[in-house]
């Protein structure tokens, strides 16, 4: 797999995690928006971890 693909996947995951991480302090705990934001943060982090594993596996 091309290393540019895994790097792009990592950047997308970072973008998702970064933006949702910025929003977390400004949301009220217990609201639907807060839950969706936490899920977005976790999914972005998982995308970043997955891209690192892909990069290491195909090297």
PyMOL commands that set and color helices and strands:
alter all, ss='L'
color gray80, all
select helices_A, chain A and resi 3-24+32-57
alter helices_A, ss='H'
color red, helices_A
deselect
rebuild
show_as cartoon
